[in-house]
Amino acid sequence: MTAVANKKRDYYEVLGVAKGASEEEIKKAYRKAAKASHPDLHPDDKAAEARFKEINEAYEVLSDPQKRARYDQFGFDDPQMGGGGASGFSGFGGFEDIFDMFTGGGFGGRSSARQNAPQRGSDLQYNLTLTFEEAAFGCRKEFKFQRNAVCDACGGTGAKPGTQPQTCPTCHGSGQQRVTMNSPFGQMQTMRTCPTCGGKGKTIKERCAKCAGSGFMRVTRTVTLNVPAGVDDGQNFKTIPGEGEPGRNGGPSGDLYITCTVRPHRIFKRDRYDLYCDVPVSFTQAALGGDIDVPTLEGTTKFNIPAGTQEGTSFRIRGQGIQQLRGSGRGDLYFTAHVEVPRHLGEKQKDLLRQFEDSLNGREYERRKSFGDQVRSYIRENAERFKEKFDKK
């Protein structure tokens, strides 16, 4: 999947050559770097394996005149590469790849086969930002994104309108060139990527000015979709087939994956399909019980709390949570009661509270009574130790 940010090292830096280096200098630097980091020479060395992949990726671009020209112009933002650099190196061939370093090809022309074979386009990912309510109830959203498309001037050929790519005179359209070399095992023949066409089998005499010969152009697409009720933050909830990067050599286009980011709510927190919130209640409401207003996503609802409700007590209201994604049920709403002690009382209010406190016999405060009993028991059990400590003073 194509990433938004690219942290690749500059390809010239990877091979250790200047930007104006010749093809021969690039090839020489590649062979030296690839041999030094080849996995067969460094078994179980993950760092060497990563360097080898990086070296191959850099050489794949800088050894191709067209890719190199576009890299020099666009860097890693090249629309032909989907903003992600070269196609990369897909694996190691052990003994065969040792020959690749020196011949530029491989047994059976594996690199050329990859060049000419249909290639599926890269997938793209778009992050859609939703409000908490949009995610909870669903909505209809329109958004724009950029991707590559077949150039409308040349039809994807890369050639100047009115002209067509020609069969490569070097490889006669095969994309491969047979090379005979001497080795310790005798004279051997191998196939390598055609240096004239870069393995494509065709050459372009005059490039299309609109796409610089790439066959692709950057376009802005507008998509309108229905966001289902119940999507959650970070969820990949929609795939649009064929809206990714276009394929090559007749390959299919990639897909577009829609992921959502849900903005936090000022009151509610979400856990799957359940909602959670805090509700302040007055000292009197907690003591006497009664109806209180509890917020929901659709307004408020009355809820009767019992007399003697304690701080931190949680309650559940069924069916007031989030709609289940592509389902019929809803989650629940949980709220925690927070008893608020009144402040800034007047003298009359204070007198009333003192009268109220004087009227109590202690049984009304169960936790305080229980705590007092525990303290008295602790003192009795440790009376001798407390007495010795007091006598020493």
Buried (B, 14 or more C-beta within 10 A) or exposed (E): EBEEEEEBEEBBEBBEBEEEBEEEEBBBBBBBBBBEBBBEEBEEEEEBBEBBBBBBBBBBBBBBEBBBBBBBEBBBBBBBBBBBBBBEBEEBBEEBBBBBBBBBBBBEBBBBBBBBEEBBBBBBBBEBEBEBBBBBBBBEBEBEBEBBBBBEBBEBBBBBBEBEBEEBEBBEBBBBBEBEEEEEEEEBEBBBBBBBBBBBBBBBEEBBEBBBBBBBBEBEBEBEBEBBBBBBBEBEBBEBEEBBBBBBEEEBBBBBBBBBEBEEBEBBEBEEBBBBBEBEBEEEBBBEBBEBEBBBBEEEBEBEBEEEBEEEBEBEBEEBBBBBBEEEEBBBBBBBBEBEEEEEEEEEEEEEEEEEEEEEEEEEEEEEEEEEEEEEEEEEEEEEEEEEEEEEE
